[in-house]
């Protein structure tokens, strides 16, 4: 009993529970989406592009989280966001109509993006700089392990029973809501370690973080929206194989994410991001011309693995940030991350109809830009040493 109380009284426990609830709802929503909208709602590239653009609008508006914090604590806001995510997921399959799917997607996305914003903010405030890469890797691993369990159950279910999308969405969304209620009732309200600024601002010293975040959002959308759609539309991937592929991804990330976190601690953010972006350039160019299903599957698995490297952008910001800026900048960074995300899916959905290869070549160009910018990260980022340019470069050489 005492050990359970001790666990519940730790800030890290809440971070893990938020990640687990997020994974249950969002992994189910995402893995079923392409098959559901194609089989039941007759979506084409245009409709899926519009749906994904609408999904990113709440992410674009994530900066509004700082205003909500005038009325509610970050911790409570995060829990309410988790419940909203669960509700949007639970009602997804009530009607196989485009307008209903657009509505439920936006509701789900409001919860998801506010939750992501707040969890990022709380993580960077509650974890010290030495432990942050490793613990963030552990949280990502817990999230992936949860997805592994959920998707494993889905895979067995789809093999044994006739597909019932409504039941699956209701169950996963309900479980997410239940975790949110547990966090509200069972977890103590933790004090903020640093009082956060509650106004919107852009700081010149964070410009490199903003740029890397913007390009990360752009390239992520190309993978999230079109890599899975390629497998279903071009190669006729059935739902059980989509689930199995996502299951393998989750298993790989569960094992690798903590190790990637430790690797970032050892080699630094610049070298970690260099590895990521070099790999992405090769992957996106290969996507553009792939005609073999086995190679397409391999690319999908490799692409997903590189997501864990994005921890390096967060820890780079943590090292250069004024602690009081973290909450506001987390919201603003999600908005920056989603500027391209709001526009790209719908725009590239039209390009997809003409030539899908161009979509992935655009992704390769974005990865090249990210690679170039990542070289400006110092070996030892600190406040006042945000980039390798000008005085930052001289200081970096001395270190």
DOMARDO-281318 format. One record per residue (C-alpha): residue in three letters; z negated, x, y. Coordinates in Angstrom, 1 decimal. Example, Ala and Ser with C-alpha at 12.3 -4.5 7.8 and 13.67 -1.06 7.14 Angstrom:
+------+--------+--------+--------+
| code |     c3 |     c1 |     c2 |
+------+--------+--------+--------+
|  ALA |   -7.8 |   12.3 |   -4.5 |
|  SER |   -7.1 |   13.7 |   -1.1 |
+------+--------+--------+--------+
//
This chain:
+------+--------+--------+--------+
| code |     c3 |     c1 |     c2 |
+------+--------+--------+--------+
|  UNK |    0.0 |    0.0 |    0.0 |
|  UNK |   -0.9 |    2.8 |    2.4 |
|  UNK |    2.3 |    4.7 |    1.6 |
|  UNK |    4.3 |    1.6 |    2.2 |
|  UNK |    2.6 |    1.1 |    5.6 |
|  UNK |    3.2 |    4.7 |    6.4 |
|  UNK |    7.0 |    4.3 |    5.7 |
|  UNK |    7.3 |    1.1 |    7.8 |
|  UNK |    5.5 |    2.9 |   10.7 |
|  UNK |    8.3 |    5.5 |   10.9 |
|  UNK |   11.1 |    5.2 |   13.4 |
|  UNK |   13.5 |    6.7 |   10.8 |
|  UNK |   12.8 |    3.8 |    8.5 |
|  UNK |   14.2 |    1.3 |   11.0 |
|  UNK |   17.3 |    3.5 |   11.6 |
|  UNK |   17.9 |    3.5 |    7.8 |
|  UNK |   17.4 |   -0.3 |    7.5 |
|  UNK |   19.8 |   -1.0 |   10.4 |
|  UNK |   22.4 |    1.2 |    8.7 |
|  UNK |   21.9 |   -0.5 |    5.3 |
|  UNK |   22.2 |   -4.0 |    6.8 |
|  UNK |   25.3 |   -2.9 |    8.7 |
|  UNK |   26.9 |   -1.5 |    5.6 |
|  UNK |   26.3 |   -4.6 |    3.5 |
|  UNK |   28.0 |   -6.9 |    6.0 |
|  UNK |   30.7 |   -4.7 |    7.5 |
|  UNK |   31.9 |   -3.1 |    4.3 |
|  UNK |   32.4 |   -6.5 |    2.7 |
|  UNK |   34.2 |   -7.9 |    5.7 |
|  UNK |   36.5 |   -4.9 |    6.0 |
|  UNK |   37.4 |   -4.4 |    2.3 |
|  UNK |   38.3 |   -8.0 |    1.8 |
|  UNK |   40.1 |   -8.5 |    5.1 |
|  UNK |   43.7 |   -7.4 |    4.4 |
|  UNK |   43.9 |   -9.2 |    1.1 |
|  UNK |   42.2 |  -12.4 |    2.5 |
|  UNK |   44.5 |  -12.7 |    5.6 |
|  UNK |   47.6 |  -11.9 |    3.6 |
|  UNK |   46.9 |  -14.2 |    0.6 |
|  UNK |   45.2 |  -17.1 |    2.4 |
|  UNK |   46.3 |  -17.0 |    6.0 |
|  UNK |   49.8 |  -15.5 |    5.6 |
|  UNK |   49.3 |  -12.7 |    8.2 |
|  UNK |   52.0 |  -10.2 |    9.1 |
|  UNK |   51.7 |   -7.0 |   11.1 |
|  UNK |   51.6 |   -8.9 |   14.3 |
|  UNK |   48.7 |  -11.2 |   13.4 |
|  UNK |   46.6 |   -8.4 |   11.9 |
|  UNK |   47.3 |   -6.2 |   15.0 |
|  UNK |   46.1 |   -9.0 |   17.3 |
|  UNK |   43.0 |   -9.7 |   15.1 |
|  UNK |   42.1 |   -6.0 |   15.2 |
|  UNK |   42.6 |   -5.8 |   18.9 |
|  UNK |   40.3 |   -8.8 |   19.4 |
|  UNK |   37.8 |   -7.1 |   17.1 |
|  UNK |   37.6 |   -4.2 |   19.5 |
|  UNK |   37.1 |   -6.2 |   22.7 |
|  UNK |   33.3 |   -6.3 |   22.1 |
|  UNK |   33.4 |   -2.5 |   21.6 |
|  UNK |   35.2 |   -2.2 |   24.9 |
|  UNK |   32.4 |   -4.2 |   26.5 |
|  UNK |   29.6 |   -2.2 |   24.9 |
|  UNK |   28.6 |   -0.9 |   28.3 |
|  UNK |   27.1 |   -4.3 |   29.0 |
|  UNK |   24.3 |   -3.4 |   26.6 |
|  UNK |   22.6 |   -1.5 |   29.4 |
|  UNK |   22.3 |   -4.7 |   31.4 |
|  UNK |   20.8 |   -6.6 |   28.5 |
|  UNK |   18.1 |   -3.9 |   28.3 |
|  UNK |   16.7 |   -5.3 |   31.5 |
|  UNK |   15.5 |   -8.3 |   29.5 |
|  UNK |   15.0 |   -7.0 |   25.9 |
|  UNK |   13.8 |   -3.8 |   24.3 |
|  UNK |   16.4 |   -1.6 |   22.6 |
|  UNK |   14.7 |   -2.0 |   19.2 |
|  UNK |   14.7 |   -5.8 |   19.4 |
|  UNK |   18.2 |   -5.9 |   20.7 |
|  UNK |   19.4 |   -3.8 |   17.8 |
|  UNK |   17.8 |   -6.2 |   15.3 |
|  UNK |   19.3 |   -9.2 |   17.0 |
|  UNK |   22.7 |   -7.5 |   16.9 |
|  UNK |   22.3 |   -7.0 |   13.1 |
|  UNK |   21.6 |  -10.7 |   12.6 |
|  UNK |   24.7 |  -11.6 |   14.7 |
|  UNK |   26.8 |   -9.2 |   12.6 |
|  UNK |   25.5 |  -11.0 |    9.4 |
|  UNK |   26.3 |  -14.5 |   10.9 |
|  UNK |   29.9 |  -13.6 |   11.8 |
|  UNK |   30.5 |  -12.1 |    8.4 |
|  UNK |   28.9 |  -15.1 |    6.5 |
|  UNK |   31.2 |  -17.7 |    8.1 |
|  UNK |   34.5 |  -15.7 |    7.9 |
|  UNK |   36.1 |  -17.5 |    5.1 |
|  UNK |   35.3 |  -21.1 |    6.1 |
|  UNK |   38.8 |  -21.8 |    7.3 |
|  UNK |   41.9 |  -19.7 |    6.4 |
|  UNK |   43.4 |  -20.2 |    9.9 |
|  UNK |   44.3 |  -17.6 |   12.5 |
|  UNK |   42.2 |  -19.1 |   15.3 |
|  UNK |   39.1 |  -19.3 |   13.1 |
|  UNK |   39.6 |  -15.8 |   11.9 |
|  UNK |   39.9 |  -14.6 |   15.5 |
|  UNK |   36.7 |  -16.4 |   16.4 |
|  UNK |   34.6 |  -15.1 |   13.5 |
|  UNK |   36.0 |  -11.6 |   14.0 |
|  UNK |   34.8 |  -11.5 |   17.6 |
|  UNK |   31.4 |  -12.9 |   16.6 |
|  UNK |   31.0 |  -10.3 |   13.9 |
|  UNK |   32.2 |   -7.6 |   16.2 |
|  UNK |   29.7 |   -8.5 |   19.0 |
|  UNK |   26.9 |   -7.8 |   16.5 |
|  UNK |   28.6 |   -4.8 |   15.0 |
|  UNK |   29.4 |   -3.0 |   18.2 |
|  UNK |   26.1 |   -3.6 |   20.0 |
|  UNK |   24.3 |   -2.5 |   16.8 |
|  UNK |   26.4 |    0.7 |   16.6 |
|  UNK |   25.7 |    1.4 |   20.3 |
|  UNK |   22.0 |    0.8 |   20.0 |
|  UNK |   21.6 |    2.7 |   16.8 |
|  UNK |   23.4 |    5.7 |   18.2 |
|  UNK |   21.1 |    5.5 |   21.3 |
|  UNK |   17.9 |    5.2 |   19.3 |
|  UNK |   18.9 |    8.0 |   16.9 |
|  UNK |   19.6 |   10.5 |   19.7 |
|  UNK |   16.3 |    9.5 |   21.4 |
|  UNK |   14.1 |    9.5 |   18.3 |
|  UNK |   15.5 |   12.5 |   16.5 |
|  UNK |   14.9 |   16.1 |   17.8 |
|  UNK |   17.9 |   18.3 |   18.2 |
|  UNK |   17.2 |   20.5 |   15.2 |
|  UNK |   16.9 |   17.7 |   12.7 |
|  UNK |   19.5 |   15.4 |   14.2 |
|  UNK |   22.7 |   16.6 |   12.4 |
|  UNK |   20.9 |   16.5 |    9.0 |
|  UNK |   19.2 |   13.1 |    9.5 |
|  UNK |   22.4 |   11.6 |   10.9 |
|  UNK |   24.1 |   12.8 |    7.8 |
|  UNK |   21.4 |   11.2 |    5.7 |
|  UNK |   21.8 |    7.9 |    7.5 |
|  UNK |   25.5 |    8.0 |    7.0 |
|  UNK |   24.9 |    8.8 |    3.3 |
|  UNK |   22.5 |    5.8 |    3.0 |
|  UNK |   25.1 |    3.6 |    4.6 |
|  UNK |   27.8 |    4.9 |    2.2 |
|  UNK |   25.5 |    4.5 |   -0.8 |
|  UNK |   24.9 |    0.9 |    0.3 |
|  UNK |   28.6 |    0.4 |    0.5 |
|  UNK |   28.9 |    2.0 |   -2.9 |
|  UNK |   26.5 |   -0.5 |   -4.5 |
|  UNK |   28.1 |   -3.5 |   -2.7 |
|  UNK |   31.6 |   -2.5 |   -3.5 |
|  UNK |   30.7 |   -1.8 |   -7.1 |
|  UNK |   29.3 |   -5.3 |   -7.5 |
|  UNK |   32.5 |   -6.7 |   -5.8 |
|  UNK |   34.7 |   -4.7 |   -8.2 |
|  UNK |   32.9 |   -6.0 |  -11.3 |
|  UNK |   33.0 |   -9.5 |   -9.8 |
|  UNK |   36.7 |   -9.5 |   -9.1 |
|  UNK |   37.4 |   -8.2 |  -12.6 |
|  UNK |   35.3 |  -10.9 |  -14.3 |
|  UNK |   35.8 |  -13.9 |  -12.1 |
|  UNK |   38.3 |  -15.8 |  -10.1 |
|  UNK |   38.3 |  -14.6 |   -6.4 |
|  UNK |   36.0 |  -16.7 |   -4.2 |
|  UNK |   36.2 |  -15.2 |   -0.7 |
|  UNK |   33.8 |  -17.8 |    0.8 |
|  UNK |   31.0 |  -17.0 |   -1.7 |
|  UNK |   31.3 |  -13.3 |   -1.2 |
|  UNK |   31.3 |  -13.5 |    2.6 |
|  UNK |   28.3 |  -15.9 |    2.6 |
|  UNK |   26.3 |  -13.7 |    0.3 |
|  UNK |   26.9 |  -10.4 |    2.2 |
|  UNK |   26.4 |  -12.0 |    5.6 |
|  UNK |   23.2 |  -13.7 |    4.4 |
|  UNK |   21.8 |  -10.4 |    3.0 |
|  UNK |   22.4 |   -8.7 |    6.4 |
|  UNK |   20.6 |  -11.6 |    8.2 |
|  UNK |   17.7 |  -11.2 |    5.8 |
|  UNK |   17.3 |   -7.5 |    6.5 |
|  UNK |   17.4 |   -8.3 |   10.2 |
|  UNK |   14.6 |  -10.8 |    9.8 |
|  UNK |   12.6 |   -8.3 |    7.8 |
|  UNK |   12.9 |   -5.7 |   10.5 |
|  UNK |   11.8 |   -8.2 |   13.1 |
|  UNK |    8.7 |   -9.3 |   11.2 |
|  UNK |    7.6 |   -6.2 |    9.3 |
|  UNK |    8.4 |   -3.2 |   11.6 |
|  UNK |    6.1 |   -2.2 |   14.5 |
|  UNK |    7.5 |   -2.1 |   18.0 |
|  UNK |    8.0 |    1.6 |   18.8 |
|  UNK |    7.4 |    3.0 |   22.2 |
|  UNK |   10.4 |    4.6 |   24.0 |
|  UNK |    9.8 |    8.4 |   24.2 |
|  UNK |   11.8 |    8.7 |   27.4 |
|  UNK |   12.4 |    5.9 |   30.0 |
|  UNK |   16.1 |    5.2 |   30.1 |
|  UNK |   18.2 |    4.8 |   33.2 |
|  UNK |   19.4 |    1.2 |   33.4 |
|  UNK |   22.5 |    1.6 |   35.6 |
|  UNK |   26.1 |    2.4 |   34.7 |
|  UNK |   27.4 |    5.8 |   35.6 |
|  UNK |   29.9 |    8.5 |   34.7 |
|  UNK |   28.8 |   12.1 |   35.0 |
|  UNK |   31.3 |   14.8 |   35.6 |
|  UNK |   29.4 |   17.2 |   33.3 |
|  UNK |   30.0 |   14.9 |   30.3 |
|  UNK |   33.8 |   14.8 |   30.8 |
|  UNK |   34.6 |   16.6 |   27.6 |
|  UNK |   32.4 |   14.3 |   25.6 |
|  UNK |   34.1 |   11.3 |   27.1 |
|  UNK |   37.6 |   12.7 |   26.3 |
|  UNK |   36.7 |   13.5 |   22.7 |
|  UNK |   35.2 |   10.0 |   22.3 |
|  UNK |   38.3 |    8.4 |   23.7 |
|  UNK |   40.7 |   10.2 |   21.4 |
|  UNK |   38.4 |    9.7 |   18.4 |
|  UNK |   38.5 |    5.9 |   19.0 |
|  UNK |   42.3 |    6.0 |   19.2 |
|  UNK |   42.9 |    7.9 |   16.0 |
|  UNK |   40.2 |    5.9 |   14.1 |
|  UNK |   42.0 |    2.6 |   14.9 |
|  UNK |   45.2 |    3.9 |   13.3 |
|  UNK |   43.4 |    4.6 |   10.1 |
|  UNK |   41.2 |    1.5 |   10.1 |
|  UNK |   44.0 |   -0.9 |   10.9 |
|  UNK |   47.1 |    0.6 |    9.3 |
|  UNK |   46.1 |    2.9 |    6.4 |
|  UNK |   44.8 |    0.1 |    4.3 |
|  UNK |   47.5 |   -2.3 |    5.4 |
|  UNK |   50.1 |    0.3 |    4.3 |
|  UNK |   48.6 |    0.3 |    0.8 |
|  UNK |   48.7 |   -3.5 |    0.5 |
|  UNK |   52.0 |   -4.3 |    2.2 |
|  UNK |   54.1 |   -1.3 |    1.1 |
|  UNK |   52.6 |   -0.6 |   -2.3 |
|  UNK |   51.3 |   -4.1 |   -3.2 |
|  UNK |   47.7 |   -2.9 |   -3.8 |
|  UNK |   45.7 |   -5.8 |   -5.4 |
|  UNK |   42.2 |   -6.7 |   -4.2 |
|  UNK |   40.4 |   -5.1 |   -7.1 |
|  UNK |   42.1 |   -1.8 |   -6.5 |
|  UNK |   41.4 |   -1.9 |   -2.8 |
|  UNK |   37.7 |   -2.4 |   -3.6 |
|  UNK |   37.8 |    0.4 |   -6.2 |
|  UNK |   39.4 |    2.8 |   -3.7 |
|  UNK |   36.8 |    2.0 |   -1.1 |
|  UNK |   34.1 |    2.4 |   -3.8 |
|  UNK |   35.3 |    6.0 |   -4.4 |
|  UNK |   35.3 |    6.6 |   -0.7 |
|  UNK |   31.7 |    5.5 |   -0.5 |
|  UNK |   30.6 |    7.6 |   -3.4 |
|  UNK |   32.2 |   10.7 |   -1.9 |
|  UNK |   30.7 |   10.1 |    1.5 |
|  UNK |   27.2 |    9.5 |    0.0 |
|  UNK |   27.3 |   12.9 |   -1.5 |
|  UNK |   29.0 |   14.8 |    1.3 |
|  UNK |   27.6 |   13.3 |    4.5 |
|  UNK |   24.2 |   15.1 |    4.4 |
|  UNK |   26.0 |   18.4 |    3.5 |
|  UNK |   28.4 |   17.9 |    6.4 |
|  UNK |   25.4 |   17.4 |    8.6 |
|  UNK |   23.9 |   20.7 |    7.5 |
|  UNK |   27.3 |   22.4 |    7.8 |
|  UNK |   27.5 |   21.3 |   11.5 |
|  UNK |   24.0 |   22.8 |   12.0 |
|  UNK |   25.2 |   26.1 |   10.6 |
|  UNK |   28.8 |   26.5 |   12.0 |
|  UNK |   28.4 |   24.5 |   15.2 |
|  UNK |   30.2 |   21.5 |   16.7 |
|  UNK |   33.4 |   23.3 |   17.8 |
|  UNK |   34.2 |   24.8 |   14.3 |
|  UNK |   33.3 |   21.5 |   12.6 |
|  UNK |   35.7 |   19.5 |   14.8 |
|  UNK |   38.4 |   22.1 |   14.4 |
|  UNK |   38.3 |   21.6 |   10.7 |
|  UNK |   38.4 |   17.8 |   11.1 |
|  UNK |   41.4 |   17.8 |   13.5 |
|  UNK |   43.5 |   20.3 |   11.6 |
|  UNK |   43.0 |   18.2 |    8.5 |
|  UNK |   43.9 |   15.0 |   10.3 |
|  UNK |   47.2 |   16.4 |   11.7 |
|  UNK |   48.3 |   17.2 |    8.1 |
|  UNK |   47.1 |   13.8 |    6.9 |
|  UNK |   48.8 |   11.7 |    9.6 |
|  UNK |   52.2 |   13.5 |    9.2 |
|  UNK |   52.0 |   12.9 |    5.5 |
|  UNK |   51.2 |    9.2 |    5.9 |
|  UNK |   54.4 |    8.9 |    8.0 |
|  UNK |   56.6 |    9.8 |    5.1 |
|  UNK |   54.7 |    9.0 |    1.9 |
|  UNK |   56.6 |    7.2 |   -0.7 |
|  UNK |   54.4 |    7.8 |   -3.7 |
|  UNK |   51.4 |    5.6 |   -4.4 |
|  UNK |   49.3 |    8.4 |   -5.8 |
|  UNK |   49.8 |   10.6 |   -2.7 |
|  UNK |   49.0 |    7.6 |   -0.5 |
|  UNK |   45.7 |    7.1 |   -2.3 |
|  UNK |   44.8 |   10.8 |   -2.0 |
|  UNK |   45.6 |   10.7 |    1.8 |
|  UNK |   43.4 |    7.6 |    2.2 |
|  UNK |   40.5 |    9.3 |    0.5 |
|  UNK |   40.8 |   12.6 |    2.5 |
|  UNK |   41.2 |   10.7 |    5.8 |
|  UNK |   38.0 |    8.7 |    5.2 |
|  UNK |   36.1 |   11.9 |    4.4 |
|  UNK |   36.8 |   13.4 |    7.8 |
|  UNK |   34.9 |   10.5 |    9.5 |
|  UNK |   31.7 |   12.2 |    8.7 |
|  UNK |   32.7 |   15.2 |   10.9 |
|  UNK |   32.4 |   12.8 |   13.9 |
|  UNK |   28.6 |   13.5 |   13.8 |
|  UNK |   29.5 |   16.7 |   15.6 |
|  UNK |   30.6 |   14.7 |   18.7 |
|  UNK |   27.2 |   13.0 |   18.8 |
|  UNK |   25.2 |   16.1 |   18.4 |
|  UNK |   27.3 |   17.9 |   21.0 |
|  UNK |   26.3 |   15.2 |   23.5 |
|  UNK |   22.7 |   15.3 |   22.5 |
|  UNK |   22.6 |   19.0 |   23.2 |
|  UNK |   24.1 |   18.7 |   26.7 |
|  UNK |   22.5 |   15.4 |   27.8 |
|  UNK |   19.7 |   14.5 |   30.1 |
|  UNK |   17.4 |   12.5 |   27.7 |
|  UNK |   17.1 |    9.7 |   30.2 |
|  UNK |   21.0 |    9.3 |   30.2 |
|  UNK |   21.3 |    8.6 |   26.4 |
|  UNK |   21.1 |    4.8 |   26.3 |
|  UNK |   23.5 |    4.2 |   29.2 |
|  UNK |   25.9 |    6.9 |   28.0 |
|  UNK |   25.9 |    5.5 |   24.5 |
|  UNK |   27.1 |    2.2 |   25.8 |
|  UNK |   29.6 |    3.7 |   28.1 |
|  UNK |   30.9 |    6.0 |   25.3 |
|  UNK |   31.5 |    3.0 |   23.1 |
|  UNK |   33.5 |    1.4 |   25.8 |
|  UNK |   35.5 |    4.6 |   26.3 |
|  UNK |   36.0 |    4.8 |   22.5 |
|  UNK |   37.4 |    1.3 |   22.5 |
|  UNK |   39.8 |    1.5 |   25.5 |
|  UNK |   42.6 |    2.6 |   23.2 |
|  UNK |   41.2 |    0.5 |   20.4 |
|  UNK |   41.8 |   -2.8 |   22.4 |
|  UNK |   45.4 |   -1.9 |   23.1 |
|  UNK |   46.7 |    0.2 |   20.2 |
|  UNK |   46.4 |   -2.2 |   17.2 |
|  UNK |   48.4 |   -5.0 |   18.9 |
|  UNK |   50.9 |   -2.5 |   20.4 |
|  UNK |   51.3 |   -0.5 |   17.2 |
|  UNK |   51.5 |   -3.7 |   15.2 |
|  UNK |   54.8 |   -4.3 |   16.9 |
|  UNK |   55.9 |   -0.7 |   16.3 |
|  UNK |   54.9 |   -1.2 |   12.6 |
|  UNK |   57.5 |   -4.0 |   12.2 |
|  UNK |   60.2 |   -1.6 |   13.4 |
|  UNK |   59.1 |    1.6 |   11.8 |
|  UNK |   55.7 |    2.3 |   10.3 |
|  UNK |   56.2 |    6.0 |   10.2 |
|  UNK |   56.1 |    6.2 |   14.0 |
|  UNK |   52.6 |    4.7 |   14.0 |
|  UNK |   51.2 |    7.6 |   11.9 |
|  UNK |   53.1 |   10.2 |   13.9 |
|  UNK |   51.4 |    8.9 |   17.0 |
|  UNK |   48.1 |    9.5 |   15.1 |
|  UNK |   49.2 |   13.1 |   14.5 |
|  UNK |   49.8 |   13.6 |   18.3 |
|  UNK |   46.3 |   12.2 |   19.0 |
|  UNK |   44.8 |   14.7 |   16.5 |
|  UNK |   46.6 |   17.6 |   18.2 |
|  UNK |   45.1 |   16.6 |   21.6 |
|  UNK |   41.7 |   16.3 |   20.0 |
|  UNK |   42.0 |   19.8 |   18.5 |
|  UNK |   42.9 |   21.3 |   21.9 |
|  UNK |   40.0 |   19.7 |   23.6 |
|  UNK |   37.5 |   20.6 |   20.9 |
|  UNK |   38.1 |   24.3 |   21.6 |
|  UNK |   36.3 |   23.9 |   24.9 |
|  UNK |   32.9 |   23.2 |   23.2 |
|  UNK |   30.6 |   26.2 |   23.7 |
|  UNK |   29.0 |   28.0 |   20.8 |
|  UNK |   25.6 |   26.9 |   22.1 |
|  UNK |   25.9 |   23.7 |   24.2 |
|  UNK |   23.1 |   23.1 |   26.6 |
|  UNK |   22.5 |   21.3 |   29.9 |
|  UNK |   24.5 |   23.4 |   32.4 |
|  UNK |   26.6 |   24.9 |   29.6 |
|  UNK |   28.7 |   21.8 |   28.7 |
|  UNK |   32.1 |   23.5 |   28.3 |
|  UNK |   33.6 |   27.0 |   27.9 |
|  UNK |   35.3 |   26.7 |   31.3 |
|  UNK |   34.3 |   28.6 |   34.4 |
|  UNK |   30.6 |   29.5 |   34.5 |
|  UNK |   30.1 |   27.8 |   31.1 |
|  UNK |   32.4 |   30.4 |   29.5 |
|  UNK |   30.5 |   33.3 |   31.1 |
|  UNK |   27.2 |   32.0 |   29.9 |
|  UNK |   28.5 |   31.4 |   26.5 |
|  UNK |   29.7 |   35.0 |   26.2 |
|  UNK |   26.3 |   36.3 |   27.2 |
|  UNK |   24.7 |   34.2 |   24.4 |
+------+--------+--------+--------+
//
